């Protein structure tokens, strides 16, 4: 077997075993997931991603491993924004807590399928027209500036979601959570419930956020020999950790006030990295990793410090 085939085989086996462990041993159907359990599940997925980083280093070498870790950290940090939107979606549609875990699981699995399609199309597009990368770079710089300057009151409104508007137009919907069911019969007619609506919104919302994160990962790995492997694996590991991260962060959304600024700086850096490559200037993988890690850790740390100071002032 070739090194690529070995890596994909290991990734596939680890993924299947991990999902079975997460669903079978660490989760139970129709139960409220506690903060403690969510913490263990989050640590489980992060540890797994870092273990794969070690395997990548052993099998593919230092550069590929560092690029994978940079891509994973970028996806992971950007996924935190997804979670805050997910919290709004669940609250708006009144999904009961005992059904939240199942809705997240199905929505995330659908999101992975959509991301794989998106990535596959993106890889084909970049292979045929490399100049698309520079459009991605300009888009990331623009997106980073927009995220950095967006006002806090510009909050996500599910009613303005085009997917929700389309579903309302073409599907008979009952705006209720009926025992976690997707459909219900009323007078012989099938209606879709809020549970179905939420699952569709979770999957499509993740893909919308992926319009930022996947081009960012393309920028990180643009010159890598193993770019497809790195893009797929980093995305899947980051997205699979979303469910546990949701339960860990849902009570602390207001404690990460400056995270979006850190994410914005990451996007601007990655976009500029892609654009300057036009002039033959290349930034080493370890430098990219350091910048990404400093921005994420720094913004989370600063957010926690500000939140702590505000709490002391109130007390």
C-alpha positions in Angstrom: 0.0 0.0 0.0 1.1 3.5 -0.7 1.7 6.0 2.2 -1.5 7.9 1.2 -3.5 4.7 1.3 -2.1 3.8 4.7 -2.9 7.2 6.1 -6.5 7.2 4.7 -7.0 3.6 6.0 -5.8 4.6 9.5 -8.0 7.8 9.4 -11.0 5.8 8.4 -10.6 3.1 11.1 -9.9 5.7 13.8 -13.0 7.7 12.6 -15.4 4.8 12.7 -14.1 3.6 16.2 -14.2 7.1 17.5 -17.8 7.8 16.3 -18.9 4.4 17.8 -17.2 5.3 21.1 -18.7 8.8 21.2 -22.2 7.6 20.4 -22.2 4.3 22.3 -20.2 4.9 25.4 -20.0 8.7 25.8 -23.5 9.6 24.7 -27.0 8.3 25.4 -30.1 8.9 23.3 -32.6 11.5 24.5 -30.6 12.6 27.5 -29.3 16.1 28.5 -25.5 16.2 28.2 -23.9 17.7 31.2 -21.0 20.2 31.2 -18.7 17.5 32.6 -19.6 14.9 29.9 -19.3 17.6 27.2 -15.8 18.4 28.5 -14.7 14.8 28.3 -16.1 14.4 24.8 -14.4 17.6 23.7 -11.1 16.5 25.1 -11.7 13.1 23.4 -12.1 14.6 19.9 -9.2 17.2 20.4 -6.9 14.4 21.7 -7.8 12.3 18.7 -7.1 15.1 16.3 -3.7 15.7 17.9 -3.0 11.9 17.9 -3.6 12.0 14.1 -1.2 15.0 14.0 1.5 12.7 15.5 0.7 10.0 13.0 0.9 12.5 10.2 4.4 13.6 11.5 5.5 10.0 11.6 4.0 9.0 8.2 4.2 12.2 6.1 6.9 14.3 7.8 7.1 17.5 9.7 5.7 19.9 7.1 2.6 18.0 6.3 1.9 17.5 10.0 2.3 21.2 10.8 0.0 22.1 7.8 -2.6 19.6 9.1 -2.4 21.1 12.6 -2.7 24.7 11.2 -5.7 23.7 9.1 -7.4 21.9 12.1 -6.9 24.8 14.5 -8.3 27.2 11.9 -11.3 25.0 11.3 -11.8 24.4 15.0 -11.6 28.1 15.9 -14.0 29.1 13.1 -16.4 26.3 14.2 -16.9 28.2 17.5 -18.8 30.8 15.5 -21.0 28.0 14.2 -21.8 27.0 17.7 -23.1 30.4 18.7 -25.4 30.4 15.7 -26.5 26.9 16.6 -27.4 28.1 20.1 -29.7 30.8 18.6 -31.3 28.2 16.2 -32.2 25.8 19.0 -33.5 28.6 21.2 -35.6 30.2 18.5 -37.3 26.9 17.5 -37.8 25.7 21.0 -36.1 22.3 20.7 -36.2 20.4 24.0 -32.8 19.7 25.6 -33.3 15.9 25.5 -33.6 16.1 21.7 -30.7 18.5 21.2 -27.9 15.9 21.0 -29.7 13.8 18.3 -30.5 16.9 16.2 -26.8 18.0 16.4 -25.6 14.5 15.5 -27.8 14.3 12.4 -27.1 17.9 11.4 -23.4 17.5 11.7 -23.3 14.3 9.8 -25.2 16.0 7.0 -22.8 18.9 7.2 -19.8 16.6 6.8 -21.4 15.1 3.6 -22.0 18.7 2.2 -18.5 19.7 3.2 -17.0 16.7 1.4 -18.9 17.7 -1.8 -17.8 21.3 -1.4 -14.2 20.4 -0.9 -14.1 18.0 -3.8 -15.5 20.7 -6.1 -13.0 23.2 -4.7 -10.1 20.9 -5.3 -11.1 20.2 -8.9 -11.6 23.9 -9.5 -8.2 24.9 -8.0 -6.4 22.1 -10.0 -7.9 23.4 -13.2 -7.6 27.1 -12.5 -4.9 27.9 -9.9 -5.7 31.6 -10.1 -8.9 30.9 -8.1 -6.6 30.7 -5.0 -5.9 34.4 -5.3 -9.6 35.1 -5.4 -9.9 33.0 -2.3 -7.1 35.1 -0.7 -8.8 38.4 -1.5 -12.1 37.0 -0.2 -10.5 36.0 3.1 -9.0 39.4 3.6 -12.4 41.0 2.9 -14.1 38.6 5.2 -11.6 39.1 8.0 -12.0 42.9 7.8 -15.8 42.5 7.8 -15.8 40.1 10.8 -13.4 42.4 12.7 -15.6 45.4 12.3 -19.1 43.8 12.6 -21.2 45.2 15.4 -22.4 42.9 18.2 -26.0 43.8 17.6 -25.9 42.4 14.1 -27.2 39.1 15.4 -28.2 36.1 13.4 -32.0 35.9 12.7 -33.3 32.5 11.7 -36.4 34.1 10.1 -34.1 35.8 7.5 -32.3 32.6 6.6 -33.0 31.9 2.9 -33.1 28.1 3.5 -35.8 28.6 6.2 -37.8 30.9 3.9 -37.6 28.3 1.1 -38.8 25.5 3.5 -41.7 27.6 4.6 -42.7 28.2 1.0 -42.5 24.6 -0.2 -43.1 22.4 2.8 -46.1 22.1 5.2 -44.5 22.9 8.6 -45.9 22.7 12.1 -43.9 25.1 14.3 -43.5 22.7 17.2 -41.1 20.1 18.6 -43.3 17.0 18.8 -41.4 14.5 20.9 -38.3 14.9 18.7 -40.1 13.6 15.6 -39.3 14.9 12.1 -42.8 14.5 10.7 -46.3 14.2 12.0 -49.7 13.2 10.5 -52.6 15.6 11.0 -55.9 14.9 9.3 -54.2 12.4 7.0 -51.6 15.0 5.9 -47.9 14.9 6.6 -46.3 17.9 8.3 -42.7 18.6 9.0 -41.8 19.6 12.6 -39.3 22.1 14.0 -36.9 19.2 14.6 -36.7 18.6 10.9 -36.3 22.4 10.2 -33.5 22.7 12.8 -31.5 19.7 11.4 -31.6 21.3 7.9 -30.6 24.7 9.2 -27.7 23.2 11.2 -26.3 21.5 8.1 -26.8 24.4 5.7 -25.5 27.0 8.3 -22.3 25.0 8.7 -21.8 25.0 4.9 -22.4 28.7 4.8 -19.7 29.2 7.5 -17.5 26.8 5.5 -17.4 29.4 2.7 -14.9 31.2 5.0 -13.1 28.3 6.6 -12.5 26.0 3.6 -10.9 28.7 1.4 -8.7 29.4 4.5 -7.6 25.8 4.6 -6.9 25.8 0.9 -4.7 28.9 1.5 -2.8 27.1 4.3 -2.0 24.0 2.2 -1.8 25.5 -1.3 1.7 24.2 -1.9 1.5 20.9 0.0 1.9 17.5 -1.7 -0.8 16.1 0.6 -3.2 19.0 0.4 -6.4 16.9 -0.3 -5.6 14.6 2.6 -5.0 17.5 4.9 -8.1 19.4 3.9 -10.4 16.4 4.3 -9.0 15.1 7.6 -8.7 18.6 9.3 -12.3 19.5 8.3 -13.8 16.2 9.4 -12.0 16.2 12.8 -13.0 19.8 13.5 -16.7 19.3 12.5 -17.1 16.0 14.5 -16.1 17.8 17.6 -18.8 20.4 17.2 -21.5 18.5 19.1 -19.6 18.2 22.4 -18.2 21.7 22.0 -21.8 23.0 21.7 -22.8 21.6 25.1 -19.5 22.9 26.6 -19.9 26.5 25.3 -23.7 27.0 25.2 -23.6 28.6 28.7 -20.6 30.7 28.0 -21.3 32.4 24.7 -20.9 35.8 26.2 -17.5 35.0 27.6 -15.8 35.0 24.2 -16.5 38.6 23.2 -13.2 39.1 21.4 -12.9 35.7 19.7 -14.3 37.0 16.5 -11.5 39.6 16.3 -8.9 36.8 16.7 -10.6 34.8 14.0 -10.7 37.9 11.8 -6.9 38.4 12.1 -6.3 34.7 11.3 -8.4 35.1 8.1 -6.6 38.3 7.1 -3.2 36.7 7.7 -4.1 33.6 5.7 -5.6 35.7 2.9 -2.5 37.8 2.7 -0.3 34.7 2.8 -2.1 33.4 -0.2 -1.9 36.7 -2.1 1.9 37.3 -1.5 2.6 33.8 -2.9 1.8 35.4 -6.3 5.2 37.2 -5.9 7.0 34.0 -4.9 7.0 34.8 -1.2 6.2 31.7 0.9 5.6 31.6 4.7 6.9 28.5 6.5 4.3 26.1 7.9 5.5 26.5 11.5 5.2 30.4 11.3 1.6 30.0 10.1 0.8 27.6 12.9 2.3 30.1 15.5 0.3 33.0 14.2 -2.9 31.0 14.2 -2.3 29.6 17.7 -1.4 33.1 19.1 -4.5 34.7 17.6 -6.9 32.0 18.9 -5.3 31.6 22.3 -4.8 35.3 22.7 -8.3 36.3 21.8 -9.8 33.6 24.1 -7.5 34.7 27.0 -8.3 38.4 26.5 -12.0 37.6 26.4 -11.8 35.7 29.6 -9.8 38.5 31.3 -12.3 41.1 30.2 -15.3 39.0 31.4 -13.6 38.4 34.7 -12.9 42.1 35.2 -16.6 43.0 34.3 -17.8 40.4 36.9 -15.5 41.9 39.6 -16.9 45.4 38.8 -20.5 44.1 39.2 -19.6 42.4 42.5 
